[in-house]
Amino acid sequence: MRNHRLDQLMRIVESLPALPTGHVNLLRYLDDPDCSQLVIGELISQDPALAACVLRVANSSFYGMLGRVATIPQAVVLLGTHAVRSIVLGAGVFRSLAFDERHWRCATLNVWSHSLQTAVAARGLAQRFPASRMDADAAFTAGLLHDIGKLLFVRHMSNTYEEVLERHRSEGQPLCDLERDAFHVDHAHLGAALGEKWNFPQQLNQVIARHHSGPAVSANDTMLQIIELADVLARLTAPRASGQVCVLVDRISNLLQDFVGDSHVRQIVLQVAPIPTADARRCYANGNGTADHKAGARFGADEISVALDLQSSTLREAIVLVCLSLGWTPISDSGAGCGHVLITDNDCDRDRIVSSRPTIWVDELLRGRAGDRQGCLDVLELQQRVMQGLGERNLSDVHHRSGIWNSLDVSLVEDHVI
């Protein structure tokens, strides 16, 4: 039996207008190899909101030009026409869905911020696989548009969707499962329906539809693997923005098993983290994103670190990435007392734990089936506990002192880019 909400959503998809005319025209120019970047820059400059968006992406930490790109022509040259095309397309999607400030946040969900972070991470990961000849620009586009299905839920089913998000947070159930329970469709397949409406390329629609399908589906699809990993990296750094604050432990294991200690992936996390990159790099020892006991001695008495004592290498790596994204140094722990906060397994020897410092037990961070390692890691709770253990009042204090992505979100609302 079809759900009345599903019927309503499908009617909404069918009734949506085409992408804004100005964006469609600009996309045609961007697809023309004979069109100069100067002309493209002039066209973008005619749309103040879109121009502001392009400038802010160009000034993000990923491109290393914080605050130094002042004009649209400079931004177009730096980003390249393919990345600019993705931004124009993404902004056009938001406008077509008639987003405004009233619909911008739903239970702290911020699809645009999460999408930008995923896009940046996807481009970095695609560049990590040169042998696969992966198109980094295509990966950026897929990352930017992978969660567009959430926009319809937020725009047209906001009250019910807030309840769905809260159930995900409190129960640890996968968000897609809860969406299907409430609407008979999840945001991935709803996003693919939007893609078909707007004639997105088939590969892009497949990635949107399948980015939560898991390893059985993505095993032979490099693009899909990249988007899955980029999505998880963005969720580990800023879980509130995605609305998916809990990440399946088995998904973490599948996606990170080949990247434990990978310096390239850790650098990507620093680039998409919602804190100043310089602050994060201050805590980035030995060029690989972690520090052993000897490397830990390089930091002064005022430097704060987080000690890890975990048996699961992939779960440990996920927590390393969370700590790095907050600007704190994750270090190995052998019970010698290094680090100001200890995150440890229940399986570890409690007699070795130094009781004078805050201790976070991993099992307390798992949601879903109690004590089940196949449950979900509550990333938001992990962030809160780490910050509390380090003496920070709350995460908003940390993000307020940042932050390329937080300022980007506010500016997008003010400029009505959406």
DRENRO-12502 format. One record per residue: x negated, y negated, z negated of N, C-alpha, C, O in turn. Coordinates in steps of 0.02 Angstrom, whole numbers, plus 50000, padded with zeros to 5 digits. Atoms other than C-alpha are relative to their C-alpha. Layout:
! DRENRO-12502
XYZXYZXYZXYZ
...
END
This chain:
! DRENRO-12502
499585006050000500005000050000499564993850000499104993249959
500395006249998499304983050048500194995549943500774995249922
499905004650055499114970449910500234993350028499984991150080
499755006449973500064954049931499464994750002499474990350045
500555004849998498484944449889499565001250061499314996550092
500384998549940497564953550028500354997250062500034994250105
499635002749943498944949050150499934992550004499854989650058
500065007350001498844930950094499314997950024499244993150062
500685001749980496954930650115499905000950075499584996850108
500084998849929497044938150289500374994750041500144992650094
499645005449965498354925250340499584993549998499564989850046
500425005950006497194911650275499435000350050499274995350083
500554999249952495754918550378500234998550071499904994950108
499745001049932496834918750535500184992750013500144990450070
499775006949990497444900950505499444994949994499554989050006
500555004750009495734893350472499824996650067499844999950119
500205003449938495194880250598499315002250022498955005649985
500684998749976493634881950704499524995749959499724991349922
500505004150033492014874950639500074992850023500294991650079
499935007049982491974855850638499684998450068499145001050084
500245001649932491754848450812499294997350000498884999250042
500675002950003490224838450762499475005349989498925004950017
500484994650014489364854050695499935004550061499375006650077
500034995749940489814864250850499584996650054499174999950086
500395003549950489104850850964499265000049982498835000950025
500705000050022487524849750860499695006950009499105007450027
500264993249990487334868750867499835001250073499355004750088
500144999349929487414867751057499324996850017498924999650054
500645003349988485984855351058499425004149970498895004750001
500524996050033485004866350937499855006350040499295008950037
500104993949959485244881251054499694998450068499505003050105
500295002049935484584871251202499244999349993499014994749959
500735000350008482704874651219499704993650028499134991850011
500265006249970482514858551319500164993849958499944988349974
499815005750043483244847651181499434998649951499205003149916
500575001750043481884838351086500214999549927500794998349912
499875000750072481744838150897500184992849983500554991749935
499835006950013481854819250905500754998850011501074995649970
499295000749986483584820150984500415003449945500915000749922
499644996450053484134833150856499994995949936500504995549901
500045004150059483514821950717500474994150002500794992449952
499545005649992484504807250785500725002149991501124998549960
499324997550007486084817650795500175001649928500714999949904
499894998450070485894824050617500074993549959500484993249913
499995006350037485594806250556500684996650004500844992449962
499345002949994487334801550617500505002849950501045000049942
499574997050051488084812850482499634999449933499215003649918
500395001250061487474805950314499985005949952499465007349923
499994994450047488024820950212499555005650024499175008549985
500424994749972487204833450329499274998049998498835002149984
500695002450003485644822650338499715000749930499135002749922
500234999450069485534822450148499845007349984499355008849949
500114992950012485674841450145499345002350031498955005749999
500614998049965484284843850274499394997249963498895000849956
500565003050036483144831850179499855003749936499275004849919
500124996850064483394840750015499705007050008499285009149968
500304993549987483004857750087499264999250019498835003049997
500705001249979481434850750169499564998249941498964999649941
500385002050059480904843750001500015005149944499785003749889
499994994750051481174860149908499305002849990498855001750032
500664997450017479714869049826499755005150050499155006150057
500204994949952479724882549960499544997250053499085000550076
500395003049947479004870550087499414995849973499024993150011
500585003350030477794862549963499964992650013499424989750009
500015007149982478304844850009500434995949952500754991149974
499565003150049479194839449850499984992450004499474989349987
499945007249999479784821649878499614996550054499614990350056
500435003349950478644818450027500304999750070500024996650114
499665000349935479864820950172500544994749995501044995649960
499565005750009480744804350191500484998950058500974995250050
499575001349942481524804950365500255006550030499955011850021
499714994049968482614816950463499535002850053499445008950055
500474997149952481354818650608499445004049966499255009349991
500514996250037480024823850481500285006649976499955011849981
499694993950026481224836450405500115005150054499985011150044
499884995449944481674843950574499355003250022499335009250036
500654997249981479834846050619499775005149948499535010549966
500234995550053479454854050450500415006549999500125011949995
499564994150006480954865750446500005004250063500045010350060
499924996549937481004870150630500735000350020501175000049977
499315000349976482554870550738500415006049977501025005349967
499624994250020483044888150686500284999249929500865000649916
499785001150069483124883850500500524994449998501024994949961
499515005449998484024867550539500675002650027501205000750002
499394997149974485274877450642500395003749945501005003249941
499684996350055485624888650491500334995249951500894996549928
499725004950048485894873550379500634996750029501124995949994
499425003049967487074865450505500595004950000501165002949986
499474995049999488054881650522500295001049930500905001249922
499764999150069488154884150333500424994249976500954995249947
499625005850020488724866350302500674999750037501174997650008
499374999949962490024868350440500505005049971501105003649970
499564995150032490714883950355500334997049938500934997749928
499715003050060490934874450192500534994850018501054994449986
499515005149980491804860150280500645003150027501195000750013
499414996749971492964871850375500455002849946501065003249956
499604997350054493524879250211500284994549955500574995949903
499705005750035494004861750153499794999649928500194998049884
500245000550068492914862449999499934992749980499734988550020
500155006550028492864847249890499815000949927499745006649903
500264999650068492324843149713500455004249955500205007349907
499554996150043493874851349638499865007450004499975011149956
500104992849990493404868249710499275002049996499105007850006
500724998749994491514866749696499775005349952499375009649970
500214995050048491324876849538500605003949973501135001149960
499494995550028492334891549477499645004349949499255008649967
500344996350054491764898149308499244999650010498895004650003
500715001549989490054890149344499725003150064499125002850076
500234997349936489974898949512499804994350047500174989450053
500205005049951489004888949641499715003650061499125005250064
500184995849943488974898049807499454996850042499005000350065
500505003349957487964884949901499305000649970498835002250006
500664999550032486544884749775499725007050005499155008050024
500234993049996486454903749768499835001950072499345005550084
500134998449930486544904749957499344997150024498975000450060
500635003049981485104892649980499415003949970498915005150003
500544996250032484044902249855499905006750035499335008850047
500054993649965484444918649942499694999150069499285003250090
500275001349934484044911050111499244998949997498875001650038
500725001350008482344904650053499645006549983499115007950011
500324993650018481944921449972499985004850059499495008350069
499974995649942482494930850128499474998250052499155002650081
500525002149953481364920450239499315002249975498905004750013
500654998050028479894923650122499895007550005499335009750020
500064992749995480244942350119499895002350072499505006850085
500084998249930480404943150308499284998750022499005002550062
500705001449984478684935150321499535005049967498955005649986
500404994950036478074948750202499935006450042499505010650027
499994993949960478434962050336499834998450073500254999350117
500175001849930477484956450492500035005950048500175005150107
500004994149956477374974250558500695001550027500765004550080
499324998649977479264975050571500254995050051500794995950079
499805005349955479314959350680500684997149980501084995150022
499385002750025480724953550569500054992550015499564988850005
499885007149984481454936850623500144996349935500684997149906
499925003550063481194925650472500584995050003500924993949953
499455004849993482434912850540500685003549997501155000949968
499394996150005483774926250561500135002149929500715002149906
499934998250071483444931750383500254994149960500674994849916
499785006050035483654913850323500754998950012501124997549965
499285000949984485344912650413500425005049962500935003249933
499614994850034485954929150342500034998749925500554999649894
499995001650071485434924050167500454994249984500784994249932
499595005950012486314907450183500755001650004501154998449970
499294998649987487954915350240500255006549968500835008349977
499814993250022487974932150149500595000049952500955004949948
499475000150052489194926650012500584995450019500944993149974
499475004749983490404915950112500705002549982501164998649976
499354997450021491824927650064500214997449932500814996749919
499825002850066491724920749887500344993350006500744991449963
499715006649991492204903749955500765000450005501114996149978
499274999349994493944909850001500315001749933500844999149916
499744998450066494184917549829500044993749956500544992449923
500035006050042493644901349744500504994850025500834991449985
499585005249971494634890249863500745001649994501144997149981
499294998349995496274899849869500255004549944500865005149935
499804995450054496284912049721499604998549937499385003049902
500505001850050495284902249593500175002649930499735005049895
499834997750068496254906849435499885007549992499585009749943
500114992850002496254925349473499265001750005499025006249972
500724998549991494444924749529499614998349937499125001849921
500335001450064493914916549366500095005849952499625007649916
499894994250042494704931249276499565005950021499295009549980
500434994749973493764943249390499274998949978498945003549956
500685001650020492114934349354499895001149926499365003649905
500074999050072492424934749168499995007449982499625009449938
500024992750011492794953449173499315002850018499045007049983
500674997849980491164956049266499504998349946499075002549929
500485002250051490224946149134500085004049935499585005949905
499894996850064491014954548984499955007650002499735010749954
499984992749995491184972449047499415002950038499265008850031
500564997549961489704973749165500195004250059499775007750088
499794996249941490744981449304499754996350062499744990250063
500225003349938490084978149480500544995250026501134996950027
499525005149979490904962349547500425002450059501025001150061
499624997749942491394970449712500565004749980501115004550009
499484995450024492354984149620500584996149971501164997749984
499485003950031493304971249519500384995950052500994995050046
499665003649947493674961049675500485004550038501045002550053
499564995449965494384976249762500615001849957501165002649984
499434998750044495464979849610500514994450002501114995650002
499555005850003496174962249611500284998150068500864995950072
499805002649934496264958449798500045005250055500255003750111
500044994649950496054975249888499484998450054499495001550108
500565001649956494524967549973499464996749958499624993149910
500535003350037492814962049911499734994250041499914993350099
500235006149966491884946049954499575001750061499534997650107
500424998249943490714955350072500425001150063500284998250116
499584998649942492074961850188500444994050018500604993050077
499635006149985493074945850172499554995150038499784991750084
500475004349965491524936250225499895002250072499834998150117
500074997449932491324947650376500614998250042500554996950102
499405002149963493134943750424499954992750021500164990950076
500125006949982492674925350420499514999550058499594995650105
500495000049947491164929050528500295001950067500114999050118
499674998149938492234937650657500444994350026500484993150086
499585005649981493434922950655499594994750037499824991650085
500415005349973491994911250695499465002650049498994999150066
500434997149947491114923050818499275000149980498834998650022
500694999050020489544925950716499725006050038500105010450059
500304994149968488304938150796500165006449961500255006349901
499814993650030488684956450763499535002049943499765004349891
500474998150053487094959550663500124995949937500084998649882
499875004350058487484944750549500625002349964500635002749903
499384997650032489254950950519499895006649963500175007649910
500144993650034488604968350477499634999049935499775002349885
500375001450062487374961250350500474997149948500444999149889
499525002950047488754950750270500455005449971500565005549910
499534994850022489924965750261499675005249955500005008149912
500324994150032488624978150194499474998249949499115002649926
500565001750043487474968250080500065002449929499605001549889
499934996750066488164977049926500105007650008500325010849960
499854992949987488254994450005499515004849969499675010749959
500484995650034486675001349924499535003550049499605002750109
500544997049960485195011749985500245005050052499925005850104
499764995049952486225025150073500174996750067500104999850119
499825003749939486785011850199499414996150028499324995850088
500525004649977485275000350205499335003450014498865000050035
500654996649995483905013750214499654998850067499044998250069
500315000749933483625011450402500134993150030500084992250091
499845006749976484084993050414499574995049962499744993149906
500475004350034482634981550371500324993349981500214990949925
499675006350016483664965550382500465000649940500454996349896
499554999050056484964972550263499615000949935499814998349883
500414999150060483614978050141499734993349975499714992049915
500275006550019482864960650144500534995649967500394992449916
499465004150030484534952150109500205002749932500334998849886
499844997050065484914964449969499494997949947499684995849892
500525001850047483244960949886500004992549986499934990449929
499985007350009483354942149916500584998049954500514993649912
499415001350041485094942049838499855001549927500024997649883
500164998150069484464951149683499484995349971499544993449912
500505004750025482944939749667500324993449981500164990549929
499655006250016484084924549673500435000849938500484996249897
499584998750060485234932449543499575000649937499804998949883
500444999450058483764936149429499754993149977499594992249918
500245006650018483224917949434500564995349979500454991049936
499455004550015484914909349428500665003850004501045002950052
499414995849996486314921549386500664996249998501154998550027
499375003750003487614908249349500244997950069500844998250084
499815002649935487584901549526500375005350042500855003750076
499704994749959488024918349605500665002449970501075005350006
499424997250034489354922549476499895007249980500265009949938
500154993050015488574939949469499435000249950498855001249968
500525000750051487654938449305499725006749978499205006949945
500244993350017487454957249285499775003550064500115003250116
500284996549943486354967449403499945007449983499685009249931
500034992850011486524986249419499285002449991498845000750031
500684997650014485004994849343499755004550057499175004150076
500234995649946484955008049480499864996050064499444998050104
500155004249942485014994249612499334996549990498944995950038
500665002950015483544985649527499465005150016498955003550047
500514994749990482605002249530499895001350074499325002150096
500074998649929482975005349714499654994450038499244995750082
500265005649962482524987949772499294998149980498904995750021
500655002350025480984984649664499485005649996498905004249978
500474994550010480175001849665499354999250041498835001650020
500595001049959478974996849804499674993249988499184991550022
500255006850009478664979349736499784998549929499704992649911
500235001150069478104981849555499304996950002498834999950029
500645003550000476704969249530499824996650065499274994150073
500145003049934476864962649708499954992449993500444989149975
500115007150010476124945149704500424995850047500644990350030
499605003849951477074939749861500714999249975500994993749979
499325000350026478764943949784500034995349940500524991649932
500005004350058478294935149623499924992750020500224988349988
500055006849975477784919649719500674997650027500854991750019
499345001849974479474919849805500464998049943500844993249948
499595001650058480314919949635499844993149974500294989349955
500205006650022479314904649585500274994650047500454989150026
499775004949951479854896049745500754998749995500984993350012
499285000950004481714898849715500244998749929500834997749917
499815000850070481684896749525500274993049988500044988250019
499705006550014482754882549454499604995949951499894991949914
500445004250040481254875049362499464997250044499364999950099
500535002749958479834864349428499485005350015499255008849970
500494995049981478644875349526499344999049964499025003949944
500635001250034477144866949446500015002749930499515005649907
499954997450067477774871549273499955007650000499635010649956
500034992749997478024889549326499305002450015499065007249985
500674997949981476314890749407499504999149943498995002549940
500435000850059475544884549245499965006649961499465008049929
499974993850036476064901249174499865006050044500015011750026
500084994749951475564911449325499275002150002498884999450041
500704998250010473944920149276499745004750053500105009050078
500364995349957472694928649389500305000950069500125005750105
499724999749933473724925449545500495005750011500715006750068
499534994449989474864940349515500614999749956501005004549952
499375001050036476204933449401500045003449933500595003649905
499984997050066475734942349242499324999049968498864996450000
500645000750034474334942749116499915005949953500385008049920
500144994950049473494956449017499754996549937499784990449933
500215003050063472784953848842499434995050011499434989649981
500575004549988471174946148908500234993750036500024988250019
499775005949964472064934849030500434995649955500434989549963
499595003850046473264929748893499594995249958499844990149936
500435004350041471794922348799499844993550035499604988850004
500145006149963471624909448937500484994449981500344988549993
499505004950018473174900748871499884997549929499715001449885
500125002850066473024888948724500535002049950501015005549966
499554998150054473894890548558500714997550012501195000449988
499345002849988475324879748621500365003350058500965002250069
499674996649945475654890648771500445005749974500255009149926
499524995050024477154902248752500025005750051500025004550112
499964994249956477244919748822500515004949974500735004649917
499524994850017478424934548823499665006750009499405008350062
500314993449997477774951848782500515005250022501095004950003
499564994849974478484967048870499735006949980499145008349988
500204993350020478444984848805500555004850024500965007149984
499464996149969479534994848925499735006050037499195005750066
500214993949966479425012448994500174999850074499805002550115
499795000349930480375008949156499624994550036499694988650019
500405005049965479195000249277500434995250040500274989250044
499585004449959480594993449387500414995349956500504989549974
499645004450046481614986849241499534994849970499714989049961
500515004650025480024979249172499864994650052499804988750034
500135004949947479694970849340500574995050005500454989050014
499435004649997481444963549342499954994849945500084988949956
500055004650056481164955949170499404995450009499434989649989
500565004349983479454949549225500234994350045500064988550033
499775005149953480314940349367500464994949966500424989049980
499575004650037481624933049250499584995249959499704989249958
500435004250042480264926749132499624994950043499564989150024
500355004649955479264919349276500454994450024500244988650028
499545005049974480804910349341500154994749947500354989149965
499905004850055480974901949170499364996349982499374991749941
500625003450012479154896649171499595002749943499124999449920
500374997050055478534908449036499585005950024499765009450071
500474994949979477084920449048500215006849973500235007749912
499874993250024477574938949040499335003749993498935003650039
500634996650011476154949248965500135007149975500655008549947
499954993250026475844967548925499934999949925499614995549897
500034999750072476044972548745499805007049978500085011950002
500204993650028475174986348648500075000049925499745003849889
499915000350072475774981548477499504995649965499484995549903
500525004050031474324969648449500244993149980499864989249951
499735006450022475454954748422499964994450051500104988750034
500035005349950475194945348585500704998250023501145002550026
499345002149977476644935148647500434997649942500375000149886
499575002850052477944925148551500685003449996501025003149945
499384996149999479444935748602499855006850029499495007350079
500114993249975479444954548626500645002850027501165002749994
499444996349970480624963648744499785007250005499285008750036
500234993150007480554982148712500575005050010501165003350005
499524994549994481404998848741500195002649932499805002349884
499824996350061482375007848607499585006349994499475008849939
500404993950000481305022648658499304998949974498945003749958
500685001450022479715013748605499945001049924500435001049888
500154998850071478895016748437500134993749960499764988849966
499825006050037479725004448319499484998249947499444992549926
500515001450051478295006048194499474995250027499134991949989
500515004449970477184996548318500254992950009499864988350024
499715006549985478374981948334499824994949945499914996349886
500185005350047477784965948252500644996349982500954993050025
499355002650020479284960048152500004992449991500534989449983
500035007250012478664942148132500214995850060500274989750055
499805003649941479194937448308500685002550023500865008250008
499354997849974480894938248394499915006250044499465006550085
500024993849961481224955448468500675000950035501205000550004
499404998849960482464958948608499995007250022499525009350057
499954993049979483004976948632500385000450066500934997750072
499724999849933483374980848813500715002950000501145000550036
499334996950001484864991948771500544994949980501124995849997
499525005050019485694976648695500194995450059500674991650056
499885004149941485624968448867500395003750054500545000950106
499654996049950486504982548958500754999649991501004999849934
499275000350001488334981149002500275006150038499905009950069
499704994149969489554994049066500045005449948500235004249891
499994994450047489425011148987499464999049947498874998349964
500455001750055488635008548816499385004450001499435010550002
500634996450004486805013248811499815003950062499335007750061
500124996149939486875020148988499534996050045499694990550066
500485003549958485345015549092500254999350072499924996050112
499725001149934486435016649246500504994349999500854993050048
499565005750005487415001749183499694993850032499274994550077
500235006349972487064983349220499564996349950499694996449890
500405004450040485704971949155500324993150001500424990250054
499705006650006486494955849091499444994850002499134993449951
500565004649990485254943249162500124993549962499654990749934
499865006250035486134928149088499865000749925499564996349894
500144998750071486064935748913499255000549988499004998049937
500734999550006484224939948940499694993050000499274991549957
500265006849998483854921948989500144996349935499694993049907
499815003550061484794915148839499585002349941499344998349901
500374997450057483914926648717499264998250003498954996749952
500705001949994482184923148786499914992749981499454991049944
500065007150016482464904448776500104998649926499754994549897
499895000950071483154905648600499395002449960499194999249911
500594997450034481664916248548499414995450006498974995449962
500555004649989480494903148619500154993049972499754988449980
499845006350032481374889148526500374995050043500494989450022
499615004449958482314881748673500735000449976500975005749957
499315000150025484074876448627500465004050046500865008150022
499594996249953484894883148784499734999150071499284995050083
500255000149932484644885948969500134993350034499734991350076
499865006349966485454869549019499464994949986499324990650029
500555004650015484034860248932499435001350048499124996550074
500544998249954482774869649039500164997750070499754994750104
499815001649932483744867149200500064992450009499954989850063
499925007249995484064848849160499334996750014499304991750049
500655003249991482214845049154499705001850067499154999550083
500264997949936481994853049325500184995150053500174989250036
499774994249968482514854949451500274998550067500794995250077
499855000949931482564855149632500705002650016501084999350051
499364997149979484074866649643500584996849963501114995749993
499465003250037485094858549505500164993150030500744991450039
499885006649971484854841149579500305000750070500704996550091
499714998849934485254848249750500755001149995501134998350034
499284998650008486924854949688500394993649988500904992450020
499645006050018487444838449610500044995350060500564992350073
500015004549944486924828549762500475002350056500784998250090
499554997549948487884839849879500724998349984501114996650029
499325001950019489474836649780500114992650011500624990650039
499925007149994489184818049775500044997850073500414993250090
500025002049930488814817149961500545003350042500615001950101
499464996549964490294828350007499755003850060500095004150111
500254995849946489204839350114500485005750015500565007850072
499554994449991490454853050085500664997850032501105001950043
END
